[in-house]
Amino acid sequence: MASIEIGRVCVKTAGREAGKKCVILDVVDKSFVEVVGTSVKNRRCNINHLEPTHKTLEVSDDLEIVKRSLETL
């Protein structure tokens, strides 16, 4: 299983955004991370609601760059 780390591409498994890809921007604590994606709002998410993939992205301060690089995957 892939680890929970900054830049890890994940798929949401719960909620209205289930099935959508997102990228981890920040690890808040042992249960929560901050995520963003093309179809996922920038918000805090429980790690139990994420399925990490083996792909990672370079995370920058500009969220639009992160979203565009996620689209190319």
C-alpha distances in whole Angstrom, upper triangle without the diagonal:
4,6,10,12,16,15,12,13,12,13,15,15,19,22,24,22,19,18,19,17,17,16,16,19,19,18,20,19,17,17,18,17,20,19,21,21,24,24,22,25,24,23,22,19,17,13,13,15,12,9,8,8,8,12,14,17,20,21,25,27,28,26,28,27,23,24,26,23,20,23,23,19
4,7,9,12,12,8,10,9,12,14,15,18,22,24,21,19,17,17,15,14,13,13,16,16,15,18,18,16,16,16,15,17,16,18,18,21,22,20,23,22,21,19,17,16,12,13,14,11,9,6,6,6,9,10,14,16,17,21,24,25,23,25,23,20,21,22,20,17,20,20,17
4,6,10,11,8,10,10,13,15,16,19,22,24,21,20,19,18,16,15,13,11,14,13,12,15,14,12,13,14,12,15,15,17,18,22,22,20,22,20,19,17,15,14,11,12,14,11,10,7,9,8,10,10,14,16,16,20,22,24,22,24,23,19,21,23,20,18,21,22,19
4,7,9,7,9,9,12,13,15,17,19,22,19,18,18,17,14,12,10,8,11,10,8,11,11,10,10,10,9,11,11,14,16,20,20,18,19,17,16,14,12,11,8,11,12,9,9,7,10,10,11,10,13,15,14,17,19,21,19,22,21,17,19,21,19,17,20,21,19
4,6,6,9,10,14,15,17,19,21,23,20,20,20,18,15,13,10,7,8,8,7,11,11,11,12,11,9,11,11,14,16,19,20,18,19,16,16,14,13,13,11,14,15,12,12,9,11,11,11,9,11,11,11,14,16,18,17,20,19,15,17,20,17,16,20,20,18
4,6,9,11,14,16,19,20,22,23,20,20,20,18,14,11,8,5,5,6,7,11,12,13,14,12,9,9,9,11,14,17,19,16,17,14,14,13,13,14,12,16,16,13,14,11,13,13,11,8,9,9,7,11,12,15,14,16,15,12,14,17,15,14,18,18,17
4,6,9,13,15,18,20,22,22,19,19,18,16,12,10,6,5,6,8,10,14,16,16,17,15,11,11,9,10,12,15,17,15,16,14,15,15,15,16,14,17,17,14,14,11,11,11,9,5,5,6,6,9,12,13,12,14,13,9,12,14,11,10,14,15,13
4,6,10,12,15,18,20,21,17,17,16,14,10,8,6,6,8,10,11,14,16,16,16,14,11,11,10,11,12,15,16,15,16,15,15,15,14,15,12,15,14,11,10,7,7,8,6,4,6,9,9,13,15,16,15,17,15,11,13,15,12,11,14,15,12
4,7,10,13,16,18,18,15,14,12,10,7,6,5,7,10,12,13,16,18,18,17,15,12,12,9,10,9,12,13,12,15,14,15,15,13,15,12,15,13,10,9,6,6,7,6,5,7,10,11,14,17,17,14,15,14,11,11,13,11,8,11,12,10
4,6,9,12,14,15,12,11,10,8,6,5,6,7,11,13,13,16,17,16,15,13,11,12,9,10,10,12,13,11,14,14,14,14,11,12,10,11,10,6,5,4,5,9,8,9,11,14,14,17,19,19,16,17,17,13,13,15,14,10,13,14,12
4,6,9,12,12,9,7,6,6,5,6,9,10,14,16,16,18,19,18,16,15,13,13,10,11,10,12,11,10,13,14,14,14,12,12,11,11,9,6,5,6,7,11,11,12,14,17,17,20,21,21,18,19,19,15,14,16,15,12,13,15,12
4,6,8,9,6,5,5,6,7,7,10,11,14,16,16,17,18,17,15,13,12,12,10,11,10,12,11,9,12,13,12,12,9,10,9,9,6,5,6,9,11,14,15,15,17,19,18,21,22,22,18,19,20,17,15,18,18,14,16,18,16
4,7,9,8,5,6,8,10,11,14,14,18,19,18,19,19,18,15,14,14,15,13,14,14,16,14,12,15,16,15,14,11,10,10,8,5,6,7,10,12,16,17,18,20,23,22,25,26,26,22,23,24,21,19,22,21,18,19,21,19
4,7,7,5,8,10,12,13,15,16,19,19,19,19,19,18,15,14,15,15,14,15,15,17,14,12,14,16,14,13,10,10,11,9,5,8,10,13,16,20,20,21,22,25,24,26,26,26,23,24,25,22,20,23,23,20,21,24,21
4,5,5,9,10,13,13,16,17,19,20,20,20,20,20,17,15,15,15,14,15,15,16,13,11,12,14,13,13,10,11,13,12,8,11,13,16,19,22,22,23,24,26,24,26,26,26,22,23,25,22,20,23,24,20,21,24,23
4,6,9,9,13,13,17,18,20,21,22,22,23,23,20,18,17,17,15,14,14,14,10,9,11,14,13,14,12,14,16,15,11,13,15,18,20,23,23,24,24,26,24,26,26,25,21,22,24,21,19,22,23,19,20,23,22
4,6,6,9,10,13,15,17,19,20,20,22,22,19,16,15,14,12,11,10,11,7,6,9,12,12,13,11,13,14,14,10,11,13,15,17,20,19,20,20,23,21,23,23,22,18,19,21,18,15,18,19,16,16,19,18
4,6,9,10,14,15,18,20,20,21,22,21,18,17,16,16,13,13,12,13,10,9,12,15,14,15,12,13,13,12,9,9,10,13,15,18,18,19,20,23,22,24,25,24,21,21,23,20,17,20,20,16,17,20,18
4,7,10,13,15,18,20,21,22,23,23,20,18,17,17,14,14,12,12,10,10,14,16,16,17,14,15,14,14,11,10,9,12,12,16,16,18,19,22,21,24,25,24,20,21,21,18,16,18,18,14,14,17,15
4,7,10,13,16,18,19,21,22,22,20,18,16,15,11,10,8,8,7,7,11,13,14,15,13,15,15,15,11,10,10,12,12,16,15,16,16,19,18,21,22,20,17,17,18,15,12,15,15,11,11,14,12
4,7,10,13,16,17,19,21,21,19,17,14,13,10,9,6,8,8,8,11,12,14,15,13,15,14,15,12,9,9,10,10,13,11,12,12,15,15,17,19,18,14,15,15,12,10,12,12,8,9,12,10
4,7,9,12,14,16,18,18,17,14,11,10,6,5,4,7,8,6,9,9,11,12,11,13,12,14,12,9,10,9,10,13,11,11,10,13,12,14,16,15,12,13,13,10,8,11,11,8,10,13,11
4,6,9,11,14,16,17,16,13,10,8,5,6,6,10,11,9,11,10,11,12,11,13,12,15,13,10,11,9,10,12,10,8,8,10,8,11,13,13,10,12,12,8,8,11,10,8,11,13,11
4,6,7,10,13,13,13,10,7,6,5,7,9,13,14,11,12,10,10,10,9,11,10,13,13,10,11,10,11,13,11,9,9,10,8,11,13,14,11,14,14,10,11,15,13,11,15,16,15
4,7,10,13,14,14,11,7,5,5,7,10,14,15,12,12,9,10,10,11,13,13,16,16,13,15,13,15,16,14,11,10,10,7,9,9,11,9,13,12,9,11,14,13,12,16,18,17
4,6,9,11,12,9,6,5,7,10,13,17,18,15,14,11,10,9,10,12,12,15,16,14,16,14,16,17,16,13,13,12,10,11,11,14,12,16,16,13,15,18,17,16,20,21,20
4,6,8,9,7,4,6,9,13,16,19,20,17,16,13,12,9,10,10,10,13,14,13,15,14,16,17,17,15,15,15,13,15,15,17,16,20,20,16,18,21,20,19,22,24,22
4,7,8,5,5,7,10,14,17,21,21,18,16,13,11,8,9,10,10,14,15,14,17,16,19,21,21,18,18,18,16,17,17,19,18,21,22,19,20,24,23,21,25,27,25
4,6,5,7,10,13,17,20,24,24,20,19,17,14,11,11,10,10,13,15,15,17,17,20,21,22,20,21,21,18,20,20,23,21,25,25,22,23,27,26,24,27,29,27
4,6,8,12,15,18,21,25,25,21,21,19,16,12,11,9,8,11,13,13,16,15,19,20,21,20,21,22,20,22,23,25,23,27,27,23,25,28,27,24,28,29,27
4,7,11,13,17,19,23,22,19,18,17,14,10,8,6,6,8,10,11,14,14,18,20,21,20,21,22,20,23,23,25,23,26,26,23,24,27,26,23,27,29,26
4,7,10,13,16,20,19,16,15,13,10,6,5,5,6,9,10,10,13,14,17,19,20,18,19,20,18,20,20,21,19,22,23,20,20,24,23,21,24,26,24
4,6,10,13,17,17,13,13,11,8,6,5,7,7,10,10,10,13,12,15,17,17,15,16,16,14,16,16,18,16,19,19,16,17,20,20,17,21,23,21
4,7,11,14,15,11,10,7,5,4,6,9,10,13,12,11,14,14,16,18,17,15,15,15,12,14,13,15,12,15,16,13,14,18,17,16,19,21,20
4,7,11,11,8,8,6,6,6,7,10,10,13,11,10,12,12,14,16,15,13,12,14,11,13,13,13,10,13,14,11,11,14,14,12,15,17,16
4,7,8,6,6,4,7,9,10,13,13,16,14,12,14,14,15,17,15,13,12,13,11,12,12,11,8,10,11,8,7,11,12,10,12,15,15
4,5,4,7,7,10,12,12,15,15,17,15,13,14,14,14,16,14,13,12,14,12,13,14,12,9,9,11,8,6,9,10,7,9,12,12
4,6,8,10,13,15,15,19,19,21,17,16,17,17,16,19,16,15,14,16,14,15,16,13,10,9,11,9,5,8,10,7,7,11,12
4,7,10,12,15,14,17,18,19,16,15,16,17,17,20,18,18,17,19,17,18,19,16,13,12,14,12,9,12,13,11,10,14,14
4,7,8,11,11,14,15,16,13,12,14,15,16,19,17,17,16,18,16,17,17,16,12,12,15,12,10,13,14,11,12,16,15
4,6,9,10,14,16,17,15,14,17,17,19,22,20,19,17,19,16,17,16,14,11,12,15,13,11,14,16,14,15,18,18
4,7,9,13,15,17,15,14,17,17,19,21,19,18,16,17,13,14,13,12,9,11,14,11,11,14,16,14,16,19,19
4,6,10,12,15,13,13,16,17,19,22,20,19,18,19,15,16,15,15,12,15,17,14,14,18,19,16,19,22,21
4,7,9,12,11,11,15,15,18,21,20,19,18,19,16,17,17,18,15,18,19,16,16,20,20,18,21,24,23
4,6,8,7,8,12,13,16,19,19,18,18,20,17,19,19,20,17,19,21,17,17,21,21,18,20,23,21
4,5,6,7,11,12,16,19,19,19,20,22,20,22,22,23,20,23,24,20,20,24,23,20,23,25,23
4,5,5,8,9,13,16,17,16,18,20,18,21,22,23,20,23,23,20,20,23,22,19,22,24,21
4,6,8,10,14,17,18,19,21,23,22,25,25,26,23,26,26,23,22,26,24,21,24,26,23
4,7,10,13,17,18,18,20,22,21,24,24,25,21,23,24,21,20,23,22,19,21,23,21
4,6,9,13,14,14,16,19,18,21,22,23,19,21,22,18,17,20,19,16,18,20,17
4,7,10,12,13,16,19,19,22,24,24,21,23,22,19,18,21,19,16,18,19,16
4,7,8,10,12,16,16,19,22,22,20,21,20,17,17,19,17,14,17,17,14
4,5,8,11,15,16,19,22,22,20,21,20,16,16,18,15,13,15,15,11
4,7,10,14,16,19,22,23,21,22,20,17,18,19,16,13,16,15,12
4,7,11,13,16,19,20,18,19,17,13,14,15,12,10,13,12,9
4,7,9,13,16,17,15,16,14,11,13,14,10,9,13,12,10
4,6,9,13,13,12,13,11,8,10,11,8,8,11,11,10
4,7,10,11,11,13,10,8,11,12,9,10,13,13,13
4,7,8,8,11,8,6,10,11,10,10,14,14,14
4,5,7,9,7,7,10,12,11,12,15,16,17
4,6,9,9,9,11,13,13,15,17,19,20
4,6,6,7,9,10,11,13,15,17,18
4,5,5,6,9,10,11,13,15,16
4,5,5,6,9,10,11,13,15
4,5,5,6,9,10,11,13
4,6,5,6,9,10,11
4,6,5,6,9,10
4,5,5,7,9
4,5,5,7
4,5,6
4,6
4
